């Protein structure tokens, strides 16, 4: 205990002595005081400079990130606009006197069910019960229907997705749907007498007013002949499961548009 008291007294006296010495030096030797003040100023200036540097570096990194994001949005907008213009030119070029296409860009919001990737919610708002066509990269991608006042995209390969098509140069009619196991796209109700071959290109026919005539779908890979009709297996052009954006197409003829 005595040692602790002695040490405490010694430290107190020592600190008082140092402060008195510092005051004495400052009082009698102004040079040391100026030197001390100059040193303090330099330390403050250096600290401020370093802080400004790190703040500028942070700001630069933030600006770089924002600039990159803006560039990505610009690329997406430019690409989307080009695709939209191409689709419009394609549609109008088919029969401008009868068609006034209504095309909108839509975004995929989420899957409706995690065990079915071919049925998704999209951000299109509409009160119409009309079935719309779904397009990606100038290819047919599926259809759009209404469910619980929301828009549902039924992509190619979904069992509920079907629309009218033509096969080959002879424009043999058929209806696209999905196989029972959901692994393949097939075309049903092909007339038994029709002549189709593997490799024939499939396009939308527009006979159901979902799509216009001429939008590419895919090519025939297999043909099955039944007693009353033919069924063809199709390899689609569009890989719809990888897409986050689509275009909806609404058939509007010239008379109803007036």
C-alpha positions in Angstrom: 0.0 0.0 0.0 2.8 2.4 0.9 4.6 1.6 -2.4 1.4 2.5 -4.3 1.0 5.8 -2.5 4.7 6.6 -3.1 4.4 5.8 -6.8 1.2 7.9 -7.1 2.9 10.9 -5.4 6.0 10.5 -7.6 4.0 10.5 -10.8 2.0 13.6 -9.7 5.1 15.5 -8.8 6.7 14.4 -12.1 3.8 15.6 -14.2 3.6 18.9 -12.4 7.3 19.4 -13.0 7.0 18.6 -16.7 4.2 21.0 -17.2 6.1 23.7 -15.3 9.2 23.0 -17.5 7.1 23.2 -20.6 5.7 26.6 -19.4 9.1 27.8 -18.6 10.5 26.9 -22.0 7.5 28.4 -23.7 7.9 31.6 -21.7 11.6 32.1 -22.1 12.2 30.5 -25.6 9.5 31.6 -28.0 11.3 29.7 -30.7 10.3 26.4 -29.2 6.7 27.6 -28.9 6.7 28.6 -32.6 8.2 25.3 -33.5 5.5 23.5 -31.5 2.7 25.5 -33.1 4.2 24.9 -36.6 4.4 21.2 -36.0 0.8 21.0 -34.8 -0.4 23.0 -37.9 1.5 20.7 -40.2 0.0 17.6 -38.5 -3.5 19.1 -38.9 -2.8 20.0 -42.6 -1.5 16.5 -43.4 -4.5 14.9 -41.6 -6.9 17.1 -43.6 -5.1 16.3 -46.9 -5.2 12.6 -46.2 -8.9 12.8 -45.3 -9.7 14.7 -48.5 -7.8 12.2 -50.5 -9.7 9.2 -49.1 -13.0 11.2 -49.5 -12.1 11.9 -53.2 -11.2 8.3 -53.8 -14.5 7.1 -52.3 -16.4 9.7 -54.4 -14.5 8.6 -57.6 -15.4 4.9 -56.9 -19.0 5.8 -56.4 -19.1 7.8 -59.7 -17.4 4.9 -61.5 -20.1 2.5 -60.2 -22.9 5.0 -61.2 -21.3 5.5 -64.6 -21.1 1.8 -65.2 -24.7 1.3 -64.2 -25.8 4.1 -66.6 -23.9 2.6 -69.4 -25.6 -0.8 -68.8 -29.0 0.9 -68.8 -28.1 2.7 -72.1 -27.0 -0.5 -73.7 -30.2 -2.2 -72.6 -32.3 0.7 -73.8 -30.5 0.8 -77.2 -30.8 -2.9 -77.7 -34.4 -3.0 -76.7 -35.3 -0.1 -79.0 -33.6 -1.7 -81.9 -35.5 -5.0 -81.3 -38.8 -3.1 -81.0 -38.2 -1.2 -84.2 -37.3 -4.5 -86.0 -40.4 -6.2 -84.8 -42.6 -3.3 -85.8 -41.0 -3.2 -89.3 -41.5 -6.9 -89.6 -45.2 -6.7 -88.7 -46.0 -3.6 -90.7 -44.2 -5.1 -93.7 -46.4 -8.1 -93.8 -49.7 -6.3 -94.5 -49.8 -2.6 -93.4 -53.4 -2.1 -94.7 -54.8 -4.6 -92.2 -52.5 -4.4 -89.2 -51.9 -1.8 -86.6 -49.7 -3.6 -84.1 -49.7 -2.8 -80.4 -46.4 -3.8 -78.9 -45.1 -3.3 -75.4 -42.0 -4.1 -73.5 -42.6 -6.2 -70.4 -40.5 -7.4 -67.6 -40.5 -10.8 -65.9 -41.3 -10.3 -62.2 -41.1 -13.8 -60.7 -42.0 -17.5 -61.1 -45.6 -18.3 -60.2 -44.5 -21.7 -59.0 -41.0 -22.9 -58.3 -41.7 -26.3 -59.9 -42.7 -24.7 -63.2 -40.3 -22.3 -64.9 -42.5 -21.8 -68.0 -45.2 -19.8 -66.1 -44.2 -16.3 -64.8 -45.7 -13.1 -63.7 -45.0 -10.0 -65.9 -45.4 -6.3 -65.2 -48.1 -5.6 -67.9 -51.2 -3.9 -66.6 -54.4 -4.6 -68.5 -58.1 -5.1 -67.9 -58.6 -7.0 -71.1 -59.2 -10.8 -71.1 -57.7 -11.0 -74.6 -54.9 -13.5 -75.2 -51.7 -11.7 -76.3 -48.7 -13.0 -78.1 -45.3 -13.0 -76.5 -42.1 -12.2 -78.5 -38.4 -12.3 -78.0 -35.7 -11.5 -80.5 -38.1 -11.7 -83.4 -39.3 -15.2 -82.4 -42.5 -16.4 -80.8 -42.0 -17.0 -77.1 -45.5 -17.9 -75.8 -48.8 -16.2 -74.9 -50.1 -13.9 -72.2 -53.3 -14.5 -70.2 -55.0 -12.8 -67.2 -55.2 -14.4 -63.8 -56.5 -12.7 -60.7 -56.3 -9.4 -62.5 -52.6 -9.9 -63.2 -50.7 -10.8 -66.4 -49.3 -14.3 -66.7 -46.8 -15.3 -69.4 -47.2 -18.9 -70.5 -43.9 -19.6 -72.2 -43.2 -22.0 -75.0 -43.3 -25.5 -73.5 -46.0 -24.7 -71.0 -48.9 -27.2 -71.2 -51.4 -24.3 -71.3 -49.5 -22.4 -74.0 -50.9 -23.0 -77.5 -51.3 -21.0 -80.7 -51.8 -21.5 -84.4 -48.8 -22.1 -86.8 -47.9 -22.9 -90.4 -45.4 -25.6 -91.3 -43.0 -25.4 -94.3 -43.4 -23.7 -97.6 -46.9 -25.2 -98.1 -48.1 -23.5 -94.9 -49.6 -26.7 -93.4 -51.7 -25.7 -90.4 -51.3 -26.9 -86.9 -51.5 -26.0 -83.2 -48.5 -25.7 -81.0 -48.6 -27.1 -77.5 -46.5 -29.1 -75.1 -45.9 -32.9 -74.8 -47.5 -34.7 -71.9 -44.2 -34.9 -70.0 -43.5 -31.2 -70.7 -40.1 -32.0 -72.2 -40.9 -31.1 -75.9 -42.9 -28.6 -77.9 -45.2 -30.4 -80.3 -47.6 -29.4 -83.1 -50.9 -31.2 -83.1 -53.9 -31.5 -85.4 -51.8 -31.5 -88.5 -53.9 -32.8 -91.4 -53.2 -36.5 -92.1 -52.8 -35.9 -95.9 -50.4 -33.0 -95.5 -46.8 -33.3 -96.6 -44.3 -32.2 -94.0 -40.6 -33.2 -93.5 -37.9 -32.9 -90.8 -36.3 -29.5 -91.0 -39.4 -27.6 -92.1 -39.6 -24.2 -90.6 -42.5 -23.3 -88.4 -44.0 -19.8 -88.3 -47.1 -18.3 -86.6 -50.2 -18.3 -88.8 -52.1 -15.5 -87.2 -55.3 -17.5 -87.7 -56.1 -17.3 -84.0 -55.5 -13.5 -83.8 -52.9 -14.1 -81.1 -49.9 -13.5 -83.4 -49.5 -12.1 -86.9 -48.5 -14.4 -89.7 -44.8 -15.0 -90.3 -43.2 -14.8 -86.9 -40.6 -17.6 -86.7 -41.0 -20.4 -84.0 -38.6 -23.2 -84.8 -38.0 -26.3 -87.0 -39.5 -29.8 -87.1 -37.2 -32.5 -85.7 -39.6 -35.5 -85.7 -42.9 -36.5 -87.2 -45.5 -39.0 -85.9 -48.4 -40.3 -88.0 -51.6 -41.2 -86.2 -54.9 -42.6 -87.7 -56.5 -39.2 -87.7 -53.7 -36.6 -87.8 -50.0 -36.0 -87.7 -48.0 -34.8 -84.8 -44.6 -33.0 -85.1 -41.9 -32.4 -82.5 -40.5 -28.9 -82.7 -37.1 -27.4 -81.7 -37.8 -23.7 -80.9 -35.5 -20.9 -81.9 -36.0 -18.9 -78.6 -34.6 -20.0 -75.3 -37.4 -18.5 -73.3 -36.2 -19.6 -69.9 -33.2 -17.3 -69.9 -35.1 -14.1 -70.8 -36.0 -11.3 -68.3 -37.7 -9.1 -70.8 -40.3 -9.8 -73.6 -42.6 -8.0 -75.9 -46.3 -8.4 -75.9 -48.2 -8.3 -79.2 -51.9 -7.4 -79.4 -53.6 -8.0 -82.7 -55.5 -4.8 -83.7 -57.1 -4.6 -87.2 -57.6 -1.3 -89.0 -61.4 -1.2 -88.5 -61.3 -1.8 -84.7 -58.5 0.8 -84.3 -60.6 3.5 -85.8 
